[in-house]
Amino acid sequence: MIRLLIADDHAVVRTGLRQLVGTFADVELVGEAANGEEAVALCAERKPDVVLMDLEMPVLDGIEATSQIVAAQPGVAVVVLTSFSDRDEILRALDAGAVGYLLKDAEPADLAKAVDAAARGEAPLDPRASRALLSARSRSSPIDALSEREREVLAMVARGLPNKLIARELSISEKTVKAHLTNVFRTIGVTDRTQAALWAERNGVTAGGS
């Protein structure tokens, strides 16, 4: 059973998500937060497997809440659920430790798949968010397109570190490491760790920068 927590400042949205989640197989809703601060507190108390996190919330926004949750509980998979699909917001969320990014008009079946995928350690990314990333990145070199955290992960892959040690060094979860690697592979055009390590060496991506 996947333990799920919802964080959104709109009561109508929380109600709709609560009803929708009730139709998901093997998913238990363990809490609802109306702001980021509540989300952090509820995560510590309820120990969810997955959090559906809105970005714009009072008291504490979704980016900072995600960062605090992942730092305190590396095993929690945070999936952003928002109306925004611009590149900067996506990168900020992923750098904060989110493993996935969905838009609020996603189909119910896609949301269910995303929750399941996040719980399995995968990185669900809305196709429109993915296109926004790829479109922005296509206008720059692959190195410039990598976020600071993605470069750090890539540099550690080049050093031969496994995901577990990368997660420990960066104080993030292995799920988050996998999410970053998925984005790195997509951005630099490789399909596995060996190719990524060779690419990093050829392009001078090392710990501390490129």
PyMOL commands that set and color helices and strands:
alter all, ss='L'
color gray80, all
select helices_A, chain A and resi 11-21+36-46+62-72+87-96+108-119+127-138+142-145+148-158+163-170+174-188+193-202
alter helices_A, ss='H'
color red, helices_A
select strands_A, chain A and resi 2-7+27-33+50-53+77-82+100-103
alter strands_A, ss='S'
color yellow, strands_A
deselect
rebuild
show_as cartoon
